[in-house]
Amino acid sequence: MTISAFKKHFSSSLSDLYTASESAFLSSLFIHKITGFDHFQQRRFSDQQLLTDDEKQLNDMISVLRTGKPYQQLLGETEFYGMKFFVDDNVLIPRPETEELLEMAIREIQCSELEIPGLKILDIGTGSGVIPLVLKKHFPDAEISSIDFSAKALETAKRNADFHQLNIEFIHADYLTFKLEEHYDIIISNPPYIGREEETEIADSVKEFEPKMALFSPTSDALVFYRKIAEDARKHLKDHGLLFLEINQKLGIETLELYKDLSKAELLKDLSDNDRFIYGIK
Ligand SMILES: C[S@@+](CC[C@H](N)C(=O)[O-])C[C@H]1O[C@@H](n2cnc3c(N)ncnc32)[C@H](O)[C@@H]1O
């Protein structure tokens, strides 16, 4: 099969899962991964026959994609905030809303009166490490600590930190019982926030392929992480320190209520107009 015929085959085989433009984008990524041809080479050599082995591997990938497995897990990597991140089935695939959280955090930190050199940042629930690594890239002098209860997620986060040659303190701990000892200029988190009663509303592919620990609250209280973060913000966020949280869009008001004793706490919407973030100042 030629490269161009494979692209058509990819699109028609997955037409119930992806739009034509998504398929064009994805087939280009997969052909690049298997053949090494980038997008421009694929166009230039579109009439070239795929090697038999490459064609088999690409067809195997179509079969796996049909199971609903996220394409990022199959590729083993994804792009987030313009950076490459390794991902696997131990970490949440980073979402565009978290890019929005970071965009807000970077802007607010730059506009704040905080002393940027020596900034102390705590990230709760690191996953693939996207939040601490994007922040470290923008604020190289910041001291960033990042907690996760999943040892396997931390391995992936460390691999990403090594790849980008960025230094983060990774802490393997259950945040819900972890006693903070330091004081921070910034606390940022995208913790698990899906309650048990919402489980049926989550897509099967998400529940099957992404780590449950990353998605679901471990107790019947969907806000359990936000309550502990509120308590820690009271005691461990420095005066004028900043808080950035990604939240469950259905629990905006209840989540905001937990932070009412900060000098400022705002509920902010994402680009899809859902209540998605809390921005606070101590
Ligand atoms: C929603 S994911 C966010 C991952 C990453 N920060 C992102 O935005 O893509 C939540 C993360 O919290 C971690 N986590 C779950 N329970 C935890 C706990 N009790 N203590 C610390 N981390 C926990 C999960 O392993 C997961 O990596």
The ligand as an ORCA input file, in Angstrom:
! r2SCAN-3c Opt
* xyz 0 1
  C      -6.139     14.671     37.436
  S      -4.535     13.902     37.578
  C      -3.528     15.297     37.156
  C      -2.210     14.946     36.545
  C      -1.446     16.161     36.000
  N      -1.198     17.139     37.018
  C      -2.207     16.801     34.860
  O      -2.791     17.871     35.062
  O      -2.227     16.238     33.766
  C      -4.365     13.749     39.336
  C      -3.068     13.162     39.845
  O      -3.182     13.059     41.276
  C      -2.558     11.866     41.706
  N      -3.135     11.447     42.993
  C      -4.265     10.744     43.219
  N      -4.459     10.562     44.528
  C      -3.420     11.165     45.161
  C      -3.050     11.325     46.528
  N      -3.799     10.818     47.503
  N      -1.921     11.998     46.816
  C      -1.157     12.530     45.826
  N      -1.449     12.397     44.511
  C      -2.573     11.731     44.174
  C      -2.834     10.872     40.587
  O      -1.913      9.791     40.623
  C      -2.724     11.765     39.351
  O      -1.415     11.740     38.846
*
